[in-house]
């Protein structure tokens, strides 16, 4: 078996494994509707968690660890994104608003 075939077999096995893990949770709880109804509150917390996972590393880890520098335009853009996320039910608008704010601050500063 070639290396390319082994890689595709690995992708298939991992995909099948994750599918079976998800299917097992649905089967253990009886039906998908009951599982979604019970976890609706947790599912509502996903957009802020995704937004934080996308934005926080880009804000915190902009420089090497030896060169500590606070970029206030990034902090302001992050605050704008947080405010938009507070009133939006979408992940797109906070990211778009934060990036627009960042670009405008960089344009004004330069």
N, C-alpha and C positions, 0 to 999 in steps of 0.2 A: 504494500500500500504506500502510495507516495505521500509526501508531506502535505500537499494540497488536499488530498482526500482525507487525511487525518484531521486537518483543520476543519473541513466541512462536517465531518463526523462529530467532532467536538461541538461545533455550533449547533448541530441538530440535537445532540444529547442534552446540552444545556437548555435549549429552548423547550424540549420535551419535558425536562425536569421541572422548569419553572411553571409550565402549563399544568403538570400533574400536582404541584404544590397548591396552585390556586384552585384547581378542581377539587382537591381534597377538602379545603375549607368550605366550599359550597356544599359538598356531599355530607360533611359532618354536621352542618347546620340545617340540612333538609332542603332548602331551596334558596335560590339567589335573592328572591324578594325579601324573605325574612332576614337574611344577612344584611342586605342593603338598608332595610328599615331600622335594624338595630345599630348599624354603624353610620347612620346618616350624620350624626353630630361630628364624628371623627372625619368623615369625608368632607365636611364643610371647612375643616381646618387645613386641607391640602393646599389651596391656593396661597395662603400666607407662608406656609412652610416651603413651597416651591420658590416663591419670591425671595425668601431669606436665603435659600440654598444657592440661588443664582447671583444675588447681589452682595451678600456679606463677604465672601472670599475676595471679590474684586475690590471691595473698599478697604479691607484690612491688609491684604497681602499685595500692595502695589509696589513696594520697595523691598530690597533685601533686608534681612533682619538686622544687619549692622547699621543700616542707614534709616533711622527713625524720622519720618517726616509726615506731618499731618497735612493732607490736601483738603482744604476747606471746601473747595468746589465739589469734591466727591461726597463729602459729608452733607452739604446742602442738597445735592441731587438725591442722596439716599433719604433725607427727610422728606423731600417732595414725593418720592416714590412711596414712602410709608404713608403719607397723608392721602395720596390717591388710592393706595391699597385699602385704607380704612373705609373708604366710601365706594369702592368698586368691587364687583364680584368677579372680575376678570384678572388674569395674570398679565395680559398684554398691556393694559393701560398704565399700570404703575411702572412697568419696565420702560415703556415708550415715554412716559412723562418724566421719569428720572433721567433718561438719556437726553431728552430734549433740554432739560434744565442744565445738565452737565455741559452739553455742547454750547448752550447760550452763555454759561458762565466762562467757559474757555474762550469763546469768541470775544466777550467783553473784556476779559483779563488781558488778552493778547492784542 
